[in-house]
Amino acid sequence: MSSLDSEAKPDNAGHSVLALTTSHSLVVSSPETFLPDMRKELGIIADLVESYNDELCLLKLMAVQFKTHNHQKLYSYLSGYNHSISEADALFAENALRSEYWKCVMALTDVLPIMSDAKRNEWDKQFTADRYIMPPQVIPDFTADAVVGTVVALLNDRNQFIKERVYDVFQSLSRSHKTNKAFGFSTRMITTGVCEPSKYPWQKLRVDFKESGISPLSELRVICAFFRGEQVKAIHNTKSLVEALVEHEGFRKWICIDGNSIRFRVYKNGSMHIDVHPDIAERLNNILSAIVPLALPADRMAHSKKSLEAFPVLKQCIDFDTRMQLSELMFKNDGDNKWSCWTSLGSLAERKSSSVAADTLRFLGATVTKYDVTFSYDPCEVIRYIGQIGEMPDIVSHQFYPSSCRISEYVSSLLGAGEGDTLLEPNIGHADLLKSFPAGVIVTGIELDTLNCLISRAKGYDTTEADFLTWSKSNQQKKFDYVVMNTPFADNRARLHLQAAASHLAAGDL
């Protein structure tokens, strides 16, 4: 059914109704009550309709001019002796113009990425002009009432689109494995046909990964992104991500992705075991029970505390576009502790994801110019982690505020640590506080965040991933000549960290 035929209509016949979305909510408001940020959306639609009407009038005038007998010869000169303009040509031109504006409107929402492939193809077919369809295709009129009504109807149907995708994933699970529960989603799911062995005369046995077998995982990634409150977008790199991670970690090894919302392991027989975080699995089951009430038992219980504790904590992720851009960067060692990569981030500045990618690289310590990115350490493992997990440190909760070169130089000159001295950095972060210390100082770093750990390790420091206060209680016997730290200050943590750090100083040291 066309979205224009939806029963979702404006409440008042004489007024437009605008639907705006937060991450998972729908706000419908009449012009008398909408907030200032809603006026902006209505203004965009009004501007698009006005622009469309202006271009449509101009298009019709041009068609009339070139269809007259005296002007057909001139048109043939302009078109390279192509042909004269017929009524069918004029109709197609109007359809093409309407199609362009409808796609502009849809780009303002996050509805199309939420749709299943079948629904999205149906929408594209309805709103994409095609010169060769018979009878001639007619794209719906691009009027304010039609646009607002269609957008409202589609936004109200977002949850239904997600339900359909959840059911499709459930249907795609292998029925030949006992681990897959017939009555709903468990944390453990199995899909098959992920890979198959192949051997050619000129090479050793290898494993080829199949897009069709990996598609259930790709669908789950989209659905989990929706539940994490992120903007949903199509994911095109799941196959390459699985290939790279299996090559890095190996077969039969659990691999976490997307903020720990999913983990999987691949077997050489082509099967893939998938675990979804228990919180998300519960939501999947709630959706499934709404679609197929008998798919779940009446006495279904929420996941136990034990199963929740066994799964890594959920984390917020940067968007898929940014992660895919970063994963494609290939760095090479230019010598003198410089790793560089050519990139078009600067020339693609109009894309939001490019701006986010550049900001992410700068956070990691890179120098970003218009056409290249340069690190002072090997960033390959760090970039791989961001592509896999997508998580960036929460600066506020982790109290992560990097130290400047000036502070590092001052602290180094103040302490005078030298060759063979031992030093503890309880909150090492990116190791910025240590950059001015001599290379001969033996550093032990503690860091809570995984990404920061990878960065400090890439810079050559011995870093343990742990909460410093917990680590301190278990390692009271470890003493150091020096302790250098940039303490977290929220919630009285500075005093607690200072007291714990002082207990690790050797007698008479700083």
C-alpha positions in Angstrom: 0.0 0.0 0.0 1.3 3.5 -0.8 2.4 5.6 2.1 0.1 8.3 0.7 -2.9 5.9 1.2 -2.1 5.6 5.0 -4.8 6.3 7.4 -2.5 8.7 9.3 -4.1 12.1 8.5 -3.7 15.6 9.9 -6.0 16.1 12.9 -7.4 19.4 11.5 -8.2 19.6 7.9 -7.1 23.2 7.6 -3.7 22.8 9.3 -0.5 21.0 8.5 0.8 18.5 11.1 4.5 18.0 11.6 6.1 14.8 13.0 9.6 15.1 14.5 11.6 12.4 16.0 14.0 12.0 18.9 16.0 8.8 19.1 12.9 6.6 19.7 9.9 8.9 20.1 7.5 10.6 17.9 6.2 14.1 18.5 3.2 15.3 16.5 2.3 19.0 16.8 0.0 21.5 15.1 1.3 24.9 14.0 -0.4 26.5 17.1 1.7 24.4 19.6 5.0 23.5 17.9 8.2 24.5 19.5 10.9 26.7 17.8 12.9 23.6 16.7 9.8 22.2 15.0 9.3 25.4 13.0 12.7 24.8 11.4 11.5 21.4 10.0 8.2 22.9 8.7 10.3 25.7 7.2 12.5 23.2 5.4 9.5 21.4 3.9 7.9 24.7 2.9 11.1 25.9 1.2 11.3 22.5 -0.7 7.7 22.8 -1.9 8.2 26.4 -3.0 11.4 25.5 -4.9 9.7 22.5 -6.5 6.8 24.7 -7.7 9.2 27.2 -9.2 11.2 24.6 -11.0 8.0 22.8 -12.2 6.7 26.0 -13.7 10.0 26.6 -15.5 10.1 23.0 -16.7 6.6 23.3 -18.2 7.4 26.6 -19.9 10.6 25.0 -21.4 8.6 22.0 -22.6 6.0 24.2 -24.3 8.6 26.3 -26.0 10.6 23.3 -27.4 7.4 21.4 -28.4 6.4 24.1 -30.9 7.2 23.4 -34.5 9.5 26.4 -34.9 11.6 25.5 -31.9 11.9 21.8 -32.5 14.8 22.4 -34.9 16.6 24.5 -32.3 16.1 21.8 -29.7 17.6 19.2 -32.0 20.7 21.4 -32.3 20.9 21.7 -28.5 20.4 18.0 -27.9 22.9 16.8 -30.5 20.2 16.0 -33.0 18.6 13.6 -30.5 14.9 13.9 -31.0 12.0 16.3 -30.5 10.1 16.5 -27.1 7.0 14.4 -26.9 4.3 14.4 -24.3 5.9 11.3 -22.7 9.2 13.2 -22.4 7.5 16.1 -20.7 5.7 13.7 -18.3 8.9 11.9 -17.5 10.7 15.2 -16.8 8.0 16.2 -14.3 8.2 12.7 -12.6 12.0 13.0 -12.4 11.6 16.4 -10.7 9.1 15.1 -8.2 11.2 12.1 -7.5 14.2 14.3 -6.7 12.3 16.3 -4.2 10.7 13.3 -2.5 14.1 11.8 -2.0 15.3 15.1 -0.5 12.4 14.9 2.0 13.1 11.3 2.9 16.8 12.1 3.5 15.6 14.4 6.4 14.2 11.3 8.3 15.8 8.1 9.4 12.9 6.0 8.1 14.4 4.4 5.0 17.3 2.8 6.8 14.9 1.2 9.3 12.9 -0.4 6.5 13.6 -4.0 5.4 15.2 -4.4 2.0 11.8 -5.4 0.5 10.0 -2.3 1.9 12.8 0.0 0.9 12.8 -1.4 -2.7 9.1 -0.9 -2.8 9.4 2.7 -1.7 12.2 3.3 -4.2 10.2 1.8 -7.0 7.2 4.1 -6.2 9.2 7.3 -5.9 11.9 6.7 -8.6 11.1 8.0 -12.1 11.6 5.5 -14.9 11.2 6.5 -18.5 10.5 3.0 -19.8 7.7 1.9 -17.5 4.4 1.2 -19.4 1.9 2.6 -18.7 3.7 5.8 -17.9 4.6 6.1 -14.2 3.2 8.9 -12.1 5.1 10.0 -9.1 2.8 11.4 -6.3 2.3 15.1 -6.2 4.8 17.1 -4.2 2.5 19.3 -2.1 2.8 20.4 1.5 -0.2 18.3 2.5 1.1 15.2 0.7 4.7 15.6 2.1 3.7 16.2 5.7 1.1 13.5 5.6 3.5 10.9 4.2 6.3 11.8 6.6 4.0 11.6 9.6 2.6 8.2 8.4 6.1 6.8 7.9 7.4 8.0 11.2 4.5 6.5 13.0 5.3 3.2 11.2 8.9 3.1 12.3 8.3 0.6 15.1 6.4 -1.6 12.7 9.4 -1.6 10.3 11.7 -2.6 13.2 9.3 -5.4 14.2 9.4 -6.8 10.7 13.2 -6.8 10.6 13.3 -8.6 14.0 10.9 -11.3 12.7 13.0 -11.7 9.6 16.2 -12.3 11.6 14.3 -14.8 13.8 13.2 -16.7 10.6 16.8 -16.7 9.3 18.2 -18.7 12.2 19.2 -22.3 11.6 16.5 -24.8 12.6 18.9 -27.7 12.6 20.8 -26.6 15.7 19.3 -27.4 19.2 20.9 -24.2 20.6 18.4 -22.1 18.7 15.3 -22.0 20.9 12.1 -22.5 18.8 10.2 -20.2 21.1 12.2 -17.0 20.7 15.5 -15.3 20.9 18.0 -16.7 23.4 21.3 -15.0 24.0 22.8 -17.8 21.8 21.8 -18.0 18.1 23.3 -20.0 15.3 23.3 -19.2 11.6 24.9 -21.3 8.8 26.6 -20.7 5.4 28.9 -18.1 6.8 32.0 -19.5 5.1 33.2 -22.5 3.1 36.6 -23.9 2.4 38.0 -23.6 -1.1 41.2 -24.7 -2.7 42.8 -23.7 -6.0 45.7 -25.5 -7.7 48.0 -22.5 -7.2 47.3 -21.8 -3.5 46.7 -23.4 -0.1 43.3 -24.2 1.4 41.5 -21.0 2.3 38.1 -20.0 3.7 35.8 -17.9 1.7 33.2 -15.8 3.6 29.7 -15.5 2.1 27.6 -12.4 2.2 24.4 -14.4 2.3 25.4 -16.3 5.4 26.6 -13.1 7.2 23.4 -11.2 6.5 21.6 -12.2 9.7 24.5 -10.7 11.7 24.3 -7.5 9.6 20.6 -7.2 10.3 21.2 -7.7 14.0 23.7 -4.9 13.9 21.1 -2.5 12.5 18.5 -3.6 15.1 21.0 -3.3 18.0 21.9 0.2 16.8 18.3 1.2 17.0 18.0 -0.1 20.6 21.2 1.7 21.5 19.5 4.9 20.5 21.7 5.6 17.5 20.7 6.8 14.1 20.0 3.8 12.0 21.9 3.5 8.7 22.6 0.7 6.3 25.7 -1.4 7.1 27.8 -2.4 4.1 31.0 -3.7 5.8 29.9 -6.7 8.0 31.5 -9.2 5.7 34.8 -7.5 5.6 34.6 -6.8 9.3 34.0 -10.5 10.1 36.8 -11.6 7.7 39.3 -9.2 9.3 38.3 -10.0 12.9 38.4 -13.8 12.3 41.8 -13.4 10.7 43.0 -11.4 13.7 41.4 -13.5 16.5 41.0 -16.9 14.9 38.2 -19.4 14.5 36.2 -20.6 17.5 37.1 -17.4 19.4 34.4 -15.0 20.8 34.6 -11.6 19.2 32.7 -8.6 20.5 31.4 -5.8 18.2 29.3 -2.7 18.3 29.7 -1.6 21.8 29.5 -5.2 23.1 25.9 -5.5 22.0 26.8 -8.5 19.9 29.5 -11.2 20.1 30.1 -14.0 17.7 32.5 -16.9 16.8 32.9 -18.6 13.5 33.6 -22.3 12.9 35.3 -23.7 9.8 32.2 -25.7 9.0 30.5 -22.5 8.1 28.3 -22.0 11.2 28.4 -18.8 13.3 27.4 -18.6 16.9 25.9 -15.2 17.9 25.3 -13.9 21.4 23.2 -10.8 21.8 23.5 -8.8 25.0 20.8 -10.0 27.4 19.2 -6.6 27.6 18.8 -6.4 23.9 17.8 -10.1 23.6 14.9 -9.3 26.0 13.7 -6.5 23.8 13.9 -8.7 20.7 11.7 -11.3 22.5 9.2 -8.6 23.5 8.9 -7.5 19.9 8.6 -11.1 18.7 5.9 -11.9 21.2 3.9 -8.9 19.9 4.1 -10.3 16.3 3.7 -14.0 17.1 2.2 -14.3 20.6 2.7 -18.1 20.7 6.4 -17.8 19.9 7.3 -17.4 23.5 6.2 -19.3 26.6 3.8 -17.5 29.0 6.1 -18.0 32.0 9.1 -16.5 30.2 11.6 -15.0 32.7 14.0 -12.2 32.2 17.7 -13.0 31.9 19.4 -14.0 35.2 21.9 -11.8 36.9 24.5 -14.4 36.1 23.9 -14.1 32.4 24.1 -10.4 32.6 27.4 -10.4 34.4 28.9 -12.8 32.0 28.4 -10.4 29.1 30.6 -7.2 28.7 28.9 -4.0 29.6 27.0 -2.2 26.8 28.7 0.9 25.4 27.7 3.8 23.2 29.2 3.8 19.7 30.1 6.3 17.1 28.1 6.0 13.9 28.6 3.2 11.3 29.7 5.6 8.5 32.5 7.0 10.6 33.7 3.6 11.7 33.7 2.3 8.1 35.7 5.4 7.0 38.2 4.8 9.7 38.5 1.1 9.1 39.4 1.8 5.5 42.5 3.9 6.4 45.8 2.1 5.7 48.8 3.5 7.5 52.4 3.0 6.6 55.6 3.7 8.6 57.4 6.7 7.2 60.3 6.4 9.7 61.2 8.7 12.6 58.1 7.3 14.5 55.6 8.6 11.9 52.7 6.6 10.5 50.8 8.3 7.8 47.8 7.7 5.5 46.4 9.5 2.5 42.7 10.4 3.1 40.0 12.5 1.4 38.5 13.6 4.8 39.2 17.3 3.9 37.7 17.2 0.5 34.6 15.4 1.9 34.1 18.0 4.6 30.5 18.4 3.6 29.7 14.9 4.9 29.0 14.9 8.6 30.7 11.5 9.0 33.9 12.9 7.6 33.9 15.7 10.2 33.3 13.1 13.0 36.1 10.9 11.6 38.5 13.9 11.6 37.5 14.8 15.2 38.0 11.1 16.2 41.4 11.0 14.7 42.5 14.2 16.4 41.2 12.7 19.7 43.5 9.7 19.1 46.5 12.0 18.7 46.6 12.4 15.0 47.6 15.4 12.9 44.8 15.8 10.3 45.4 17.9 7.2 43.2 18.1 4.1 44.7 15.0 2.4 46.6 13.0 5.0 46.6 11.8 8.6 49.8 11.4 10.6 50.4 9.6 14.0 53.5 9.6 16.2 52.7 5.9 17.0 51.4 2.9 15.1 47.6 3.3 15.2 46.6 0.1 13.4 45.5 -1.7 16.5 43.6 1.4 17.8 41.8 1.9 14.5 40.9 -1.8 14.3 39.4 -1.6 17.8 37.3 1.5 16.9 36.0 -0.3 13.7 35.2 -3.4 15.8 33.7 -1.9 19.0 32.9 1.6 17.9 33.3 2.9 21.4 35.0 6.2 22.4 35.8 7.1 26.1 33.2 9.1 27.9 35.3 12.1 28.8 33.1 13.2 31.7 32.5 9.8 33.4 36.2 8.8 32.9 37.4 12.3 33.8 39.7 12.2 30.8 41.4 15.5 30.3 44.8 15.1 28.5 47.9 17.0 29.8 49.7 19.5 27.6 53.3 19.3 26.5 54.1 22.3 28.8 52.8 20.4 31.9 54.7 17.2 30.9 58.0 19.2 30.5 57.5 20.9 33.9 56.8 17.6 35.7 59.7 15.9 34.0 62.1 18.6 35.0 60.7 18.8 38.5 61.2 15.0 39.2 64.4 14.5 37.3 63.7 10.8 36.7 66.4 9.0 34.8 67.6 5.7 33.4 66.3 2.7 35.3 64.0 4.6 37.6 60.5 3.1 38.1 57.4 5.2 37.7 53.7 4.6 38.2 51.0 6.4 36.2 47.7 5.4 37.8 45.6 7.1 35.1 47.8 6.9 32.1 45.2 7.7 29.4 47.1 8.6 26.2 50.3 8.9 28.2 50.5 12.6 27.4 51.9 13.4 30.8 54.9 11.1 30.1 55.9 12.4 26.7 58.8 14.5 28.1 60.2 11.8 30.3 63.5 10.0 29.3 63.0 6.8 27.4 65.0 4.9 30.0 62.4 5.4 32.7 60.5 2.1 33.4 56.8 3.1 33.4 53.8 1.1 34.7 50.5 2.5 33.6 47.0 1.7 34.8 44.0 2.7 32.7 40.3 1.9 32.9 39.3 2.4 29.3 40.2 -0.2 26.7 40.8 2.3 23.9 43.1 4.5 26.0 45.0 1.3 27.0 45.6 0.5 23.3 46.9 4.0 22.6 49.3 4.0 25.5 50.5 0.5 24.7 51.0 1.6 21.0 53.3 4.4 22.4 55.4 1.7 24.1 54.2 1.8 27.7 53.4 -1.2 29.8 49.7 -0.5 30.6 47.3 -2.7 32.6 43.6 -2.3 31.9 42.0 -1.9 35.4 40.3 0.5 37.8 43.3 1.9 39.7 41.7 1.7 43.2 40.9 -2.0 42.6 44.3 -2.6 41.2 45.9 -0.9 44.1 44.2 -3.1 46.7 45.4 -6.2 44.9 49.0 -5.0 44.4 50.0 -3.3 47.6 53.4 -4.9 47.4 54.4 -3.1 44.3 56.5 0.0 45.0 57.9 2.7 42.6 60.5 5.4 42.7 58.0 8.0 41.3 54.3 8.4 40.9 53.0 10.8 38.2 49.3 11.3 37.8 46.5 13.6 36.6 43.8 12.6 39.0 40.1 12.5 38.3 38.3 15.1 40.5 34.6 14.2 40.4 32.9 12.5 43.4 35.9 12.9 45.7 38.0 10.6 43.5 41.1 12.8 43.6 41.6 12.2 47.4 41.0 8.5 47.0 43.4 8.2 44.1 46.1 10.2 45.8 46.0 8.1 48.9 46.1 4.9 46.9 49.0 6.2 44.8 51.0 7.3 47.8 50.9 3.8 49.2 52.9 2.6 46.1 55.8 4.9 46.7 59.1 3.4 47.9 60.3 4.8 51.2 61.7 8.3 50.7 60.6 8.6 47.0 58.2 11.0 45.2 
